[in-house]
Amino acid sequence: MNMSPEEIAEMKSKSDEMMIQHGKIHINFEKVFGKGVSSTVFKGHLIGPSPLHQQQKTAQTQKFVDCSVAVKVTNKFGQTEVEQLFKEIDAMKKMGYHENVMCMLGWALPGMQYIASKGLVHRDLAARNVLLFANSIAKISDFGLCCSIDESLTERPTLSLKLPIKWLSLEALIDRIFSEKSDVWSFGVLMYEVFTFGEIPYATMNNDELVMFLKSGARLELPNNMDVGLYEIMLSCWRENLKERPTFVELEEKFHGYIDEALC
């Protein structure tokens, strides 16, 4: 791809702080963590300290030295991919480090709380973007669609983006309005994926059928492996009225309440 001097300068200025020299990372192209429309994530190994540890020398970031990493490789590299890379680098630099978020290289709720607290919307929260590590730690990854939200707490992206239709909230599907509450909707779909062991949501519906289904007030059915209490929490993520939909902080409180009640 041919890049103008201005584009090269912009990429350099945005990536310098997070740059890893080519010889400092080895990629195992035989080990695929996940693959999407625009990119593939491979297992890699970082030699020496990560840029994150150099910027934030804390006890938590010390483990990012001579360590295994996830390496995202674009399937093609055109203008759209460059713009998406800029956005992802900006999002990662703004977030800094949090143990529940995959920092370029936990649990999903604290990680999503953290993302929302930084004024960001993930827009692609799904099982494929939650990486599982030892001790059942889950880390949120893939910030290619992540964006900042404006003062009205919504973000209207261009229609050209390849968005994960079946994980989108009703307002995102119809009006392309994104906020923390649209990520909460996606979290509900993630819950469905977990309790159906990876079943594809709305598997038999096309996009138009999905919109009509959701506009009618219908929602995904109770999975066989989920009890009614958890299903009610999941349904709360899919309320059409954004004001009635919980925040991620409120969702965590709901989960704690569910667990406390189950233990009584």
Buried (B, 14 or more C-beta within 10 A) or exposed (E): EEEEEEBEEBBEEBBEEBEBEEEBBEEEEEEEBBEBEBBBBBBBBBEBBBBBBEEBEEEEBEEBEEBEBBBBEBEEEEEBBBEBBBBBBBBBBEBBBBBBBBBBBBBBBBBBBBBBEBBBBBBBBBBBBBBEEEEEEBBBBBBBBBBEBEEEBBBEBEEEBEBBBBBBBBBBBEEBBBBBBBBBBBBBBBBBBBBBEEEEBBEEBEEEEBBEBBEEEEBBEBBEEBEEBBBEBBBBBBBBEBEEBBBBBEBBEBBEEBEEEEEE
